[in-house]
Amino acid sequence: MIRDILKFGDPVLREECAEVTRFDKELVELLDDMYETMVDADGIGLAAPQIGVLKRVVVIDVGNGRIELVNPVITSMRGRQFEPEGCLSCEGKRGIVQRPGHVRVKAMDRFGRQVKFKGKELLARAFSHEIDHLNGILFEDKVIEWVEEEEDKQ
């Protein structure tokens, strides 16, 4: 089911999310709805608070397949990158943000099993951006410089 995406200014987006403790049908439905919502919105990542659910849940797909993260934690990061990014909660705005060039993430999958991922470049940005959402941090908090859509496409 496609859910409504909250927009910047909604106080829910500034809340810190609770850890998931139940790996049940409700979580499976949440993950499936989040992925469907993200794809419908032409996004590459979506965090549960963006649809009004204050749980530590993220879905990402940068073109290499669906990644689901429950209770994710960045365990290491190195390097730096400065790239434009946007957010499904802030349509039409993009800005240059400093993110790590490489990250390692540990989380749980929909069944409660531990999973680990390595990400670089776009995937590292997506991990960092979406995990920030779980802590009430928005990309606009980290924008160094706003960019026009036309500049971004060059």
C-alpha positions as CSV (number, residue, x, y, z in Angstrom):
1,M,0.0,0.0,0.0
2,I,1.3,3.4,-0.9
3,R,1.4,5.7,2.1
4,D,1.6,9.5,2.3
5,I,5.0,11.0,2.7
6,L,5.3,13.6,5.4
7,K,6.8,17.0,4.3
8,F,9.4,19.1,6.0
9,G,7.8,21.1,8.8
10,D,5.9,18.1,10.2
11,P,7.1,17.7,13.8
12,V,7.2,13.9,13.4
13,L,10.2,14.2,11.2
14,R,12.2,15.7,14.1
15,E,11.4,12.8,16.5
16,E,13.8,10.1,17.4
17,C,12.6,6.6,16.5
18,A,12.1,3.6,18.8
19,E,13.9,0.4,18.3
20,V,11.9,-2.5,16.7
21,T,11.4,-5.3,19.2
22,R,8.7,-7.3,17.4
23,F,9.5,-9.0,14.1
24,D,6.0,-9.8,13.0
25,K,3.4,-9.4,10.2
26,E,3.0,-5.7,11.0
27,L,6.8,-5.2,10.4
28,V,6.6,-7.1,7.1
29,E,3.7,-5.0,6.0
30,L,5.5,-1.8,7.0
31,L,8.6,-2.8,5.0
32,D,6.5,-3.7,2.0
33,D,4.5,-0.5,2.1
34,M,7.7,1.6,2.6
35,Y,9.3,0.0,-0.5
36,E,6.2,0.5,-2.6
37,T,5.9,4.1,-1.5
38,M,9.5,4.8,-2.2
39,V,9.3,3.3,-5.7
40,D,6.1,5.2,-6.4
41,A,7.7,8.5,-5.4
42,D,10.8,7.7,-7.6
43,G,13.1,7.7,-4.6
44,I,16.2,5.6,-3.6
45,G,15.5,5.6,0.2
46,L,12.8,6.0,2.7
47,A,12.8,6.0,6.5
48,A,9.7,5.0,8.6
49,P,9.3,8.5,10.2
50,Q,8.8,9.9,6.7
51,I,5.4,8.0,6.6
52,G,4.6,8.9,10.2
53,V,5.9,5.7,11.8
54,L,8.4,6.3,14.6
55,K,10.3,3.0,14.3
56,R,13.9,2.4,13.3
57,V,13.2,1.0,9.8
58,V,14.7,2.0,6.5
59,V,14.4,0.8,2.9
60,I,16.9,1.6,0.2
61,D,17.4,0.8,-3.5
62,V,20.1,2.6,-5.4
63,G,19.6,0.3,-8.4
64,N,21.3,-2.8,-7.0
65,G,18.2,-4.3,-5.4
66,R,16.1,-3.8,-2.3
67,I,17.9,-3.3,1.1
68,E,15.9,-3.4,4.3
69,L,17.4,-2.2,7.6
70,V,15.7,-2.7,10.9
71,N,17.5,-1.0,13.9
72,P,20.4,0.1,11.7
73,V,23.7,1.4,13.1
74,I,26.6,2.8,11.2
75,T,29.6,0.9,12.6
76,S,32.4,2.7,10.6
77,M,32.8,5.4,8.1
78,R,35.8,6.8,6.2
79,G,36.5,9.4,3.6
80,R,34.3,12.3,2.6
81,Q,32.2,13.2,-0.4
82,F,30.3,16.4,-1.2
83,E,27.4,15.6,-3.5
84,P,23.9,17.0,-4.1
85,E,21.1,15.2,-2.5
86,G,17.4,15.6,-2.1
87,C,14.7,14.1,0.1
88,L,11.2,12.7,-0.6
89,S,10.0,14.9,2.3
90,C,11.4,18.0,0.6
91,E,10.4,17.8,-3.0
92,G,12.1,20.2,-5.4
93,K,15.0,21.1,-3.1
94,R,18.5,19.8,-3.4
95,G,21.7,20.7,-1.6
96,I,25.3,19.8,-1.4
97,V,25.9,17.7,1.8
98,Q,29.1,16.3,3.2
99,R,28.8,12.5,3.8
100,P,31.3,9.8,4.4
101,G,32.7,8.1,1.2
102,H,32.4,4.6,2.7
103,V,30.2,3.2,5.5
104,R,29.6,-0.1,7.1
105,V,26.2,-0.7,8.6
106,K,24.8,-3.5,10.8
107,A,21.1,-4.0,11.2
108,M,18.5,-6.7,11.3
109,D,16.4,-8.0,8.5
110,R,12.6,-8.4,8.5
111,F,13.0,-11.8,10.4
112,G,15.3,-10.4,13.1
113,R,18.5,-11.8,11.7
114,Q,21.6,-9.7,11.8
115,V,22.8,-8.3,8.4
116,K,25.8,-6.2,7.5
117,F,26.3,-4.0,4.5
118,K,29.2,-1.9,3.0
119,G,28.4,1.1,1.0
120,K,30.4,3.6,-1.0
121,E,29.5,6.7,-2.9
122,L,25.7,6.8,-3.5
123,L,24.9,3.9,-1.2
124,A,27.0,5.4,1.6
125,R,25.0,8.6,1.1
126,A,21.7,6.8,1.2
127,F,22.6,4.8,4.3
128,S,23.8,8.1,6.1
129,H,20.8,10.1,4.9
130,E,18.1,7.5,5.9
131,I,19.7,6.7,9.3
132,D,19.8,10.4,10.1
133,H,16.0,10.4,9.6
134,L,15.7,7.8,12.4
135,N,17.4,10.3,14.8
136,G,15.3,13.3,13.7
137,I,18.1,14.8,11.6
138,L,17.1,16.1,8.2
139,F,19.3,16.7,5.2
140,E,18.5,20.4,5.3
141,D,20.4,20.5,8.6
142,K,23.6,19.5,6.8
143,V,23.3,21.4,3.5
144,I,26.4,23.4,2.7
145,E,24.9,25.0,-0.4
146,W,21.5,24.7,-2.0
147,V,21.7,23.9,-5.7
148,E,19.3,24.4,-8.5
149,E,17.9,21.4,-10.4
150,E,19.6,22.5,-13.6
151,E,23.0,22.8,-11.9
152,D,22.6,19.3,-10.5
153,K,22.1,17.8,-13.9
154,Q,25.4,19.0,-15.3
